[in-house]
Amino acid sequence: MAWIKKQQADFEALPRQSIREMVSGESHYLWGKQHRLDIVKTSGKHKVSIKGHSIILGLLDTRLDKVSLTTKNIPHQS
């Protein structure tokens, strides 16, 4: 168990990538196909869905033109 804890601590100490911004209208590849990102306001929970050639990112926040993503603000499921 100590080895696992050390590996986890070492992993957490690694340098991280810079903060990434996702902007409505930009292109992303998903499953080998190009999709347009649409950021929309939603109620209840954040959600992601695919509709045609669009990735719909539903957020609760009203400032939807740009979203900054870091590993700190992406919830981890356990």
N, C-alpha and C positions, 0 to 999 in steps of 0.2 A: 504494500500500500504506500510506503514511503517513496518508492520509485515513481509511482503514478503521480503523487503530489509534486515531486520535484519536476517531472516532465511538464505538468500543467503550469507550474510556476515559471519554468523556462519559456514555455510557449507564450504566456502572458507578457513576459518581459521583452519579447521580440519587437522590433520596430514595426509600426503599423503603416498602412497606406494612408495617403492624405485623405481628407474629407472629400467625399464625392458628392457632386450635385446632380440631381436629375431634373431636367427641365421639360415641361410639357411641350410636345411637338418634336422632340428629338427622336432619333431612330435607335432601336435596340434589336439585337438578334436573339431570337428565342426558337429553339428546336430547328436551327438552321435557316430560319426565315426572318426577313426584316419586318419589324412591327413599329408602329408609331406610338409613343408614350402619350397618354392623355391623363392628366392629373385632375381629378374632380372632387368636389366636396361630397362627403357621405355622412350618414348618421349611424349611430350605434357603434360600429367597429371599423378600423382600417381594413381595407380589402383590396385584393388584386384579382382581376378577371381578364379574360381574353375575349374580344369581340371582333370578328373579322380579322383585319390586319392591324388591330390596335390592342395595346396593353392598357387597361384601365386601372389606374392606381387611385383608389378612393381613400381620402384622408379626412379627418375631422377638422383640421385646421383650415381657416379661411384664407390664409396666405398661400395660394396654390400655384403660383407661377414657377416656383423653384423649391426643391426639397433637398436639404443636405442630409446625407446618410453617413453614419459612422457605426462601428460595431457597438458603441456605447448606447445608441438609441434604437437598435433593432432588438426586439424582445427575443430571448432565448426560450425555447420550449424544452421542458425536461420531463 
